[in-house]
């Protein structure tokens, strides 16, 4: 879930980049707008890279647990037959 949050922040950075690029076309030569555009674009790219790396690391850490649940099942889980429960 953390990666989803950061990817949303990256999308906001990219949308802001497009907005500021349009603004810099309307007001050419405005150095603060150009610097802010470049900063938001760089921040968005860095956030995307870190979020993807975090998600890959999280998946790597979760792989043994997922494999265990798929092959042996969850130890505390006892399957319940719904039809047998209705008969009683």
Number of C-alpha atoms within 10 A of each C-alpha: 7 10 17 12 11 17 20 15 16 23 16 14 21 19 15 17 22 15 12 19 18 12 15 17 11 10 11 12 10 12 11 10 17 17 12 15 22 15 14 20 19 16 16 24 17 13 20 19 14 15 19 16 13 14 16 12 12 12 12 11 11 11 12 11 12 13 11 12 12 10 9 8 12 12 8 6 7 8 6 8 8 8 8 8 8 7 6 5
